[in-house]
Amino acid sequence: MKPKHFNVVAAAVFLALSAAGQIAEAAGVLSIGRREDSTTFDPIKSAQNADNWVFSNVFDVLVRVDKNGTRLEPGLAESWEISPDGKVYTFKMRDAKFSDGSPVTAQDAVFSLLRIRDNEGSLWRDSYSVIAKAEATDPHTLVVTLKTPSAPFLSQLALPNVSVLPEKVVKAMGEEAFAEKPVGSGAFSVKSWTRGEKVVLVKNPFYWQADRVKLDGVEWLTLPDDNTRMLKVQAGELDAALSVPFSRISALQKDPNLDVHLDRSTREDHLLINHEHGALAKVEVRQALDFAIDKKAIVDTVTFGFGHIANSYIPEGALFHYADNLQRPYDPVKAKEMLKAAGASDLKLNYVVNAGDEVDEQIAILLQQQLAKAGVTVNLQKVDPSQSWDMLVAGEYDISVMYWTNDILDPDQKTTFVLGHDANMNYMTRYHNDKVKDLVAAARVEMNVGKRQQMYIDLQKMAKADVNWIDLYYSPYRNVSRKNIKGFYQNPLGRFALEDTDKL
């Protein structure tokens, strides 16, 4: 899922900084510093990591991914059966309650499934269009009928964006009000949200696993500056901080008061390319740019060896990753020749860079220097991260580095979103290949594992051939916490199991 870019003003930053010290002192309340603020608490209207990682502690899903991020396990659905033809799923709902004390029913699940499929504001309509109908045959029985068998369907139910919402509350409050102050059935509930500053969560006494939750609450603080977050956690003014700069990992590992967490991830950083801008529409030009980029230099210089070169949009360790996928070697001379042959020898590119992000800025300088050797002039446009994502959506860019982490075990989610999706212009690249799109749809409903694997191998080859974007590197999650914080962990799909975290 794409990273969240935040909207914050100087005054809000000041308030967040001054509040951080007070929060860390609160007994039983975990304070986490992060770059990005939340954007909404309406799950279907976000595709942002910063939102989903909080959603996972406020809402609950029918089917979960386990703590290790390797298999599915029961959530609000304590069990399920699948018909022999693979089209009918019958779920038995457990006795659970929302944070307002009302029961979670099968009808709430019906409402949530049809809403993510049909709501015009849903960013996930394509992924759930396979649902033909959803019915509550009784308060504890949910029956979902698919249009066709779907290999990723169970995995899709673990996506935080398809969390079960209380139908009556959403309709009574209205979508906009609910998105500001939601009611969920997760381990915590939202006490307050001050945009640009913090999200305050409190323990949900009605959570069906409430005995498991050790913390009294969680404070997610928006602290955009990398250095500020690291200094605050070192000073004990934060309990934890996310997105440790690569350059700070070694030093923080030597601090006896801190634990640096390099958790296995599904993160891939890549260079987005706007296919609708001039010469970038030509595949030969995009291939030349791939030859012009020295990925090893980026890994060595920017990630300090903690990352490694990416060769596919499906990350290593993920289902159906193709280890032998093409890697174009660094060859600026060849790149320059290809650009000349394509009539793009004087190529000029506008590169949107997130100001204040140490890694983004380092990569930008390296890419500018590398592309110059191929005769490409790159203008670095540093913008406030509150603006950059809107610019990508509007197509007001040529290239920009972004990252993605998977949210489900199945590759269909990312594949659909970046290769076979119309609603978001294939992750804002404007990439379009009908053959690829058709194969994405076919892979979703292919039930033979061997055939399906080959489809995803073919998709990885086709994406690389077309250069839908340029794969850069894979890297672990990089977080840090104080020694007195136990059980602070981010699984490969990005979920923080804060219900298992303790503050001693």
C-alpha positions in Angstrom: 0.0 0.0 0.0 1.2 3.4 -0.7 2.7 5.6 2.0 0.7 8.4 3.5 1.8 11.9 2.8 0.8 14.2 5.5 -0.9 17.6 5.8 0.7 19.6 8.6 1.4 23.3 9.3 4.2 24.8 11.4 1.9 25.5 14.3 0.7 21.9 14.5 4.3 20.6 14.4 5.1 22.9 17.4 2.1 21.6 19.3 3.1 18.0 18.6 6.7 18.6 19.7 5.6 20.2 23.0 3.1 17.5 23.7 5.4 14.5 23.1 7.2 14.8 26.4 4.0 14.9 28.4 2.6 11.8 26.6 5.6 9.6 27.2 5.2 10.1 30.9 1.6 8.7 31.0 1.5 5.3 32.6 0.1 2.6 30.4 -0.1 5.0 27.4 2.2 4.2 24.5 3.4 7.2 22.5 4.5 6.6 18.9 6.1 9.3 16.7 5.5 9.0 13.0 6.1 11.2 10.0 2.5 11.1 8.7 -0.9 12.0 10.1 -4.0 10.0 9.4 -6.2 11.1 6.6 -9.6 9.5 7.5 -11.2 6.8 9.7 -13.4 5.6 6.9 -11.5 2.5 5.8 -12.8 2.2 2.3 -11.6 5.7 1.5 -7.9 5.3 2.1 -5.1 3.3 0.6 -2.5 4.8 3.0 -0.1 3.0 5.3 -0.5 5.6 8.0 -4.2 5.0 8.1 -4.2 1.2 7.8 -1.7 0.7 10.6 -4.1 2.6 12.9 -7.2 1.0 11.4 -5.9 -2.4 12.5 -6.1 -1.4 16.2 -9.4 0.4 16.0 -11.4 -1.9 13.7 -11.5 -5.7 13.3 -11.8 -7.9 10.2 -13.6 -11.2 9.5 -10.3 -13.0 8.8 -6.9 -11.9 10.1 -3.3 -12.4 9.2 -1.4 -13.9 12.1 1.2 -12.0 14.1 4.1 -13.4 12.0 2.4 -12.3 8.8 2.5 -15.7 7.3 -1.0 -17.3 7.5 -4.7 -16.5 7.9 -6.5 -17.0 11.2 -10.1 -16.3 12.5 -11.1 -12.7 13.3 -14.7 -11.7 13.8 -15.5 -14.8 11.9 -14.6 -17.7 14.2 -15.0 -20.3 11.4 -16.0 -20.6 7.8 -16.9 -23.2 5.2 -16.4 -23.0 1.4 -18.7 -24.7 -1.0 -17.3 -27.4 -3.3 -17.6 -25.0 -6.3 -15.6 -22.4 -4.5 -18.3 -19.7 -4.8 -20.2 -19.7 -1.5 -18.5 -18.8 1.8 -20.4 -19.3 5.0 -19.0 -17.5 8.0 -19.9 -18.1 11.7 -19.6 -14.8 13.5 -18.3 -14.8 17.0 -19.9 -13.0 19.9 -18.2 -9.6 19.7 -19.2 -6.0 20.4 -18.4 -2.6 19.0 -16.8 0.1 21.2 -20.2 1.5 21.9 -21.3 -1.8 23.4 -23.6 -2.8 20.6 -23.2 -6.3 19.1 -21.3 -7.1 15.9 -23.7 -8.9 13.6 -23.6 -10.7 10.3 -25.7 -7.8 8.9 -22.9 -5.4 9.8 -20.5 -7.6 7.8 -23.0 -7.6 4.9 -23.1 -3.8 5.0 -19.4 -3.4 5.1 -18.7 -5.8 2.2 -21.3 -4.3 -0.1 -20.2 -0.8 0.9 -16.5 -1.4 -0.1 -17.8 -3.0 -3.3 -20.4 -0.4 -4.3 -19.7 3.0 -2.6 -18.5 5.6 -5.1 -15.9 6.8 -2.6 -14.4 3.3 -2.2 -10.8 2.9 -3.5 -11.2 -0.8 -3.4 -14.2 -1.5 -5.6 -12.2 -3.6 -8.2 -10.9 -5.9 -5.5 -14.4 -6.8 -4.2 -16.4 -6.7 -7.5 -16.2 -10.5 -7.4 -18.9 -10.5 -4.7 -22.3 -11.4 -6.3 -24.2 -11.0 -3.0 -23.8 -11.1 0.8 -26.6 -12.1 3.1 -27.1 -12.5 6.9 -29.2 -15.6 7.3 -29.2 -14.9 11.1 -27.3 -12.5 13.4 -24.3 -14.9 13.5 -24.3 -16.3 10.0 -22.8 -14.5 7.0 -23.2 -16.1 3.5 -21.1 -14.5 0.7 -21.7 -15.7 -2.9 -19.0 -14.9 -5.5 -19.6 -14.5 -9.2 -16.7 -16.9 -9.8 -14.2 -18.7 -7.6 -11.5 -16.3 -6.4 -8.1 -17.4 -5.1 -7.4 -14.3 -3.1 -10.8 -13.8 -1.6 -10.1 -15.0 2.0 -6.9 -13.0 2.0 -8.8 -9.9 0.8 -11.0 -10.2 3.9 -8.0 -9.5 6.1 -7.4 -6.1 4.4 -8.0 -3.4 7.1 -10.0 -1.5 4.6 -12.8 -4.1 4.6 -13.1 -4.0 8.4 -16.6 -4.6 9.8 -18.3 -1.3 10.6 -21.6 -0.8 12.6 -24.2 -0.2 10.0 -26.6 1.7 12.2 -23.9 4.0 13.5 -22.5 4.8 10.1 -26.0 5.6 8.8 -27.0 7.6 11.8 -23.8 9.7 12.0 -23.2 10.0 8.2 -20.0 9.0 6.5 -18.2 12.3 7.0 -18.9 12.4 10.8 -18.0 8.7 11.2 -14.7 9.3 9.4 -13.7 11.8 12.1 -14.9 9.8 15.2 -15.5 6.2 14.3 -16.9 3.3 16.2 -15.1 0.0 15.8 -14.6 -3.4 17.4 -10.8 -3.4 17.7 -8.5 -3.4 20.7 -8.7 0.4 21.0 -11.2 3.2 20.2 -10.6 6.7 19.0 -10.8 9.3 21.8 -9.7 12.2 19.7 -8.0 13.2 16.5 -6.3 16.6 16.2 -5.3 16.9 12.6 -1.6 17.4 12.0 -0.9 16.7 15.6 -2.0 13.4 17.1 -4.5 10.6 17.2 -5.5 9.5 20.8 -6.7 5.9 21.3 -8.0 4.4 24.5 -8.5 0.7 25.4 -11.8 -0.7 24.2 -13.4 -2.5 27.1 -15.8 -4.2 24.8 -13.1 -5.8 22.6 -13.6 -9.5 22.4 -10.0 -10.1 23.4 -9.9 -7.3 26.0 -8.0 -9.5 28.5 -5.2 -9.6 26.0 -4.7 -5.8 25.9 -2.1 -4.5 28.3 -2.0 -0.8 27.4 -4.5 1.8 28.5 -4.1 3.7 25.3 -1.9 4.7 22.4 -0.9 8.2 21.1 0.1 8.5 17.5 2.0 11.8 17.2 2.7 13.5 13.9 6.4 14.5 13.8 7.5 14.9 10.2 11.1 15.6 10.8 13.2 12.4 11.0 15.8 13.9 13.3 13.2 15.3 15.8 11.6 11.9 16.2 14.9 10.2 16.9 16.0 12.8 19.4 12.6 12.6 21.2 12.8 8.8 21.6 16.4 9.0 22.7 15.4 11.6 25.3 12.6 9.4 26.6 9.9 11.9 25.3 8.6 9.2 23.0 8.1 5.5 23.7 8.7 4.6 20.1 9.4 6.1 16.7 8.8 4.9 13.2 10.9 5.2 10.0 14.4 5.4 11.4 16.7 6.9 8.8 19.2 4.3 7.5 22.0 6.7 8.5 20.9 6.5 12.2 20.4 2.8 12.6 24.0 1.9 13.7 24.2 4.7 16.2 20.8 4.0 17.7 21.7 0.3 18.1 24.5 1.3 20.4 22.2 3.3 22.7 21.6 1.0 25.8 18.2 2.5 26.4 16.8 1.6 23.0 15.7 -1.3 20.9 16.0 -0.9 17.1 13.6 -3.1 15.3 14.5 -4.2 11.7 11.4 -6.3 11.1 11.0 -8.3 7.9 8.8 -6.3 5.5 7.1 -6.4 2.1 8.4 -2.9 1.4 9.6 -2.0 -2.1 10.8 1.5 -3.0 10.4 2.4 -6.7 10.5 5.3 -9.1 7.1 6.2 -10.4 6.9 7.3 -14.0 4.1 9.4 -15.6 3.4 7.5 -18.8 1.3 10.3 -20.2 4.1 12.9 -20.2 5.8 13.3 -23.5 8.6 10.9 -24.3 7.9 8.9 -21.2 5.0 7.3 -23.1 7.7 5.4 -25.2 8.7 2.1 -23.7 12.2 2.5 -25.1 12.6 5.8 -23.1 11.5 4.1 -19.9 13.8 1.2 -20.5 16.7 3.7 -21.0 15.9 5.3 -17.7 16.1 1.9 -16.1 19.6 1.3 -17.6 20.7 4.8 -16.4 20.0 4.1 -12.7 22.6 2.5 -10.6 20.6 0.6 -8.0 23.6 -0.8 -6.2 24.9 2.7 -5.6 21.5 3.7 -4.1 21.5 0.6 -1.9 25.1 1.2 -0.7 24.9 5.0 -0.3 21.3 5.5 0.9 20.4 2.3 2.8 23.9 1.7 4.3 23.6 -1.9 3.2 20.3 -2.5 5.1 18.4 -2.7 1.8 19.0 -4.7 -1.3 18.2 -4.3 -5.0 14.7 -5.0 -6.1 13.9 -6.9 -9.3 10.1 -7.1 -9.2 7.1 -5.3 -7.9 6.3 -8.5 -5.9 8.8 -8.4 -3.0 11.1 -11.2 -1.9 9.5 -13.6 0.5 6.0 -12.8 -0.9 3.8 -15.3 -2.7 4.9 -15.9 -6.3 7.9 -13.6 -6.2 10.0 -14.4 -9.3 13.6 -14.4 -8.3 15.0 -14.7 -11.8 13.1 -11.6 -13.1 15.1 -9.3 -15.4 17.5 -6.8 -13.9 18.8 -4.3 -16.3 22.5 -3.5 -15.6 23.7 0.0 -15.0 24.8 1.2 -18.4 24.6 5.0 -18.9 26.2 4.8 -22.3 23.6 2.4 -23.5 20.9 4.5 -21.9 22.1 7.6 -23.8 22.2 5.7 -27.1 18.6 4.4 -26.5 17.3 7.9 -25.7 18.9 9.3 -28.9 17.4 6.5 -31.0 14.0 7.3 -29.4 14.3 11.0 -30.2 14.7 11.9 -26.6 18.3 12.9 -26.3 17.4 16.2 -24.7 15.0 14.7 -22.2 14.1 17.0 -19.3 12.2 15.6 -16.3 10.5 17.1 -13.3 11.1 15.0 -10.2 8.8 15.6 -7.2 10.6 15.1 -4.0 9.2 15.0 -0.4 11.0 17.8 1.4 12.4 16.9 4.8 12.5 13.1 4.2 16.2 12.3 4.5 16.1 9.2 2.4 13.9 10.7 -0.3 16.3 13.7 -0.7 19.4 11.5 -0.8 17.9 9.3 -3.6 16.8 12.4 -5.5 20.4 13.8 -5.6 21.8 10.4 -6.7 19.2 9.9 -9.4 19.8 13.4 -10.7 23.5 12.8 -11.0 23.1 9.3 -12.5 20.5 10.4 -15.1 22.7 13.3 -16.1 25.4 10.8 -17.3 22.8 9.6 -19.8 22.1 13.1 -20.9 18.9 13.6 -18.9 18.3 16.9 -17.2 16.4 16.4 -13.9 14.7 19.3 -12.1 14.2 18.5 -8.4 11.0 20.0 -7.2 11.0 19.7 -3.4 7.5 20.1 -2.0 5.8 19.8 1.3 4.6 16.2 1.6 1.0 17.6 2.1 1.2 18.6 -1.6 3.2 15.7 -3.2 0.5 13.1 -3.3 -2.1 15.4 -4.8 0.4 16.3 -7.5 0.9 12.6 -8.4 -2.9 12.1 -8.5 -3.2 15.2 -10.8 -0.4 14.0 -13.0 1.7 17.0 -12.2 5.0 15.2 -12.2 7.3 13.2 -14.5 9.1 11.0 -11.9 8.9 10.5 -8.1 10.1 7.9 -5.7 7.5 6.2 -3.6 7.1 2.9 -1.7 4.5 0.1 -1.2 4.0 -2.5 1.5 1.6 -5.4 1.1 -1.5 -5.5 3.2 -2.6 -9.1 2.4 -0.7 -12.4 1.8 -1.9 -12.7 -1.8 -0.2 -10.8 -4.6 -3.6 -9.9 -6.2 -3.9 -6.7 -4.0 -0.7 -5.0 -5.3 -1.0 -6.5 -8.7 -4.5 -5.1 -9.2 -3.5 -1.7 -7.8 -0.4 -1.1 -9.9 -1.1 -3.1 -13.1 -4.7 -3.9 -13.5 -6.6 -1.0 -11.9 -8.4 1.9 -13.6 -9.7 3.8 -10.6 -6.3 5.0 -9.4 -4.6 5.1 -12.8 -2.3 2.2 -11.9 -0.8 3.9 -8.8 -0.8 7.2 -10.6 1.6 6.1 -13.3 -1.1 6.1 -16.0 0.4 2.8 -17.2 -2.0 0.9 -19.5 -1.6 -2.5 -21.2 -4.8 -4.4 -22.0 -3.1 -7.7 -22.2 -1.6 -7.2 -18.7 -4.9 -6.0 -17.3 -6.7 -9.1 -18.7 -4.0 -11.4 -17.2 -4.4 -9.6 -13.8 -8.1 -10.4 -13.8 -7.5 -14.0 -15.0 -4.9 -14.7 -12.2 -7.4 -13.6 -9.6 -9.8 -16.4 -10.5 -7.4 -19.1 -11.4 -7.7 -21.8 -8.7 -4.9 -24.1 -10.0 -1.8 -23.0 -7.9 0.7 -24.0 -10.6 -1.1 -22.1 -13.3 -1.6 -19.1 -11.1 2.0 -19.0 -10.2 3.0 -18.9 -13.9 0.5 -16.1 -14.5 2.2 -14.0 -11.8 5.7 -14.8 -13.2 4.4 -13.7 -16.6 3.0 -10.5 -15.0 6.3 -9.7 -13.4 8.1 -10.2 -16.7 5.6 -8.0 -18.6 5.8 -5.2 -16.0 9.5 -5.2 -16.2 9.4 -5.3 -20.1 7.0 -2.3 -20.1 8.8 -0.5 -17.2 5.5 0.3 -15.5 7.9 1.9 -12.9 11.5 1.3 -12.0 12.1 -1.1 -9.1 14.8 0.3 -6.8 15.2 -1.7 -3.5 13.6 -3.8 -0.8 14.3 -3.0 2.9 13.1 -4.0 6.4 10.8 -1.9 8.5 12.9 0.4 10.6 11.5 1.4 14.0 12.9 2.1 17.4 11.5 1.9 21.0 12.6 2.4 24.5 13.8 -0.7 26.4 10.8 -0.6 28.8 8.5 -1.2 25.8 7.9 -4.9 25.3 6.2 -6.7 22.4 6.5 -3.7 19.9 6.6 -5.4 16.6 5.5 -4.8 13.0 4.7 -7.8 10.9 5.6 -8.1 7.2 2.3 -6.7 6.2 2.8 -3.6 8.3 0.5 -4.4 11.2 1.5 -3.3 14.7 0.1 -5.9 17.2 -0.4 -3.2 19.9 -2.8 -5.5 21.7 0.3 -7.5 22.7 2.5 -4.5 23.5 3.3 -3.5 27.1 4.9 -0.5 28.8 6.8 -1.5 31.9 
